[in-house]
């Protein structure tokens, strides 16, 4: 698994890249990559998004 707090750099390929929680696209070297964390029953959870638009769509759903 890719560390969600680190930059997605050259060492990330499609096989290890996170997927966008909205559209399912692999996020590889995306300058618009966003990670949204939250607490759920005492656990920290997170979702990856390939763009602000996908993040907004997820928030509205």
N, C-alpha and C positions, 0 to 999 in steps of 0.2 A: 504494500500500500504506500502511496505517496503521502508524505507528511503534509497535512493541509495548511500548515503555517509557513511552509517554505515556498520560494518562488519555483515556478515550473520552468526549468531551464532546458538546456540542450540534452541533459541526461535522461529526460523523460520521453519514452516512445509511446505509441498507441497501445501497446499491450499493458503498460503500467499507468497510463494516464487516467485521471478521474473522468467520469461522465457527467454531463450537465443533467441536473435533476429535473429539468423541464423538457428539453428536446432530445436528450440521450446522446448528443454528439460527444465524442472524445475531446477533451480539452488539452491540446498540445501547443505550447508556446503562444498562448492567447493573451494579448495585452489587456483584454477586457474580462479576464477570469475573476470571478468573485466567489468568496466562501462566506456562508452565513451560518454562524454558530448559535446555539440556544441550549438552555438547560431543560432536561426532561427527566423528572423524577430523580434528581441528584446526579444524572449523567450528562456530560456535555456531548451534544450531537452536532452535526454539521452537514451542509449540502453544498455542492459545487455548482456554479453556473457559468456558462460560456459568455454571457453578456448581461448588461443591466436589464435589458428587455426580458430575458428569460427569468431573471430573478424577480422582476416585477410581476410577470405572469404567474410564477409560483406563489408569490405572496397573495395574489388575488384569488387563487384557487382554493 
